[in-house]
């Protein structure tokens, strides 16, 4: 799917979120400025969150638990190595709800849904569901 604004990216992610269930791990990949946090904002809205959705870059994990399924938002941009990943407690977060991970390509072996965000130009993004059940779409 190609989006032409942050609002369109959020709307696509909100529709995508209809498929997300407890225990689902969603890994986002794309360069800086591709719209990963914008995508998460849309997912959170689609899952019932109403508060501010911000990048967890400096605190690593933010939890949005206002909807029927809690959404943990993880950012691996500043994670240095495997030891730091183990400290995140992904298994516990998945037991409590769904998890979406920015810079998810740093978890290459994870059994997860994978979404790539590609910058086409300053306004347009290509959103690609790379790995997911066949029924998942925009």
Secondary structure as the mmCIF struct_conf table of DSSP 4:
data_model
#
loop_
_struct_conf.conf_type_id
_struct_conf.id
_struct_conf.beg_label_comp_id
_struct_conf.beg_label_asym_id
_struct_conf.beg_label_seq_id
_struct_conf.end_label_comp_id
_struct_conf.end_label_asym_id
_struct_conf.end_label_seq_id
STRN STRN1 UNK A 2 UNK A 3
BEND BEND1 UNK A 4 UNK A 5
HELX_RH_AL_P HELX_RH_AL_P1 UNK A 6 UNK A 16
HELX_RH_3T_P HELX_RH_3T_P1 UNK A 17 UNK A 19
TURN_TY1_P TURN_TY1_P1 UNK A 22 UNK A 23
STRN STRN2 UNK A 25 UNK A 29
TURN_TY1_P TURN_TY1_P2 UNK A 32 UNK A 33
BEND BEND2 UNK A 34 UNK A 35
HELX_RH_AL_P HELX_RH_AL_P2 UNK A 36 UNK A 46
TURN_TY1_P TURN_TY1_P3 UNK A 47 UNK A 48
BEND BEND3 UNK A 51 UNK A 51
TURN_TY1_P TURN_TY1_P4 UNK A 57 UNK A 59
BEND BEND4 UNK A 60 UNK A 60
STRN STRN3 UNK A 61 UNK A 64
BEND BEND5 UNK A 66 UNK A 69
STRN STRN4 UNK A 70 UNK A 75
TURN_TY1_P TURN_TY1_P5 UNK A 77 UNK A 78
BEND BEND6 UNK A 81 UNK A 81
HELX_RH_AL_P HELX_RH_AL_P3 UNK A 82 UNK A 87
TURN_TY1_P TURN_TY1_P6 UNK A 88 UNK A 88
HELX_RH_AL_P HELX_RH_AL_P4 UNK A 90 UNK A 96
STRN STRN5 UNK A 97 UNK A 102
TURN_TY1_P TURN_TY1_P7 UNK A 103 UNK A 103
HELX_RH_3T_P HELX_RH_3T_P2 UNK A 104 UNK A 106
TURN_TY1_P TURN_TY1_P8 UNK A 108 UNK A 109
STRN STRN6 UNK A 113 UNK A 119
BEND BEND7 UNK A 121 UNK A 123
STRN STRN7 UNK A 125 UNK A 131
TURN_TY1_P TURN_TY1_P9 UNK A 134 UNK A 135
#
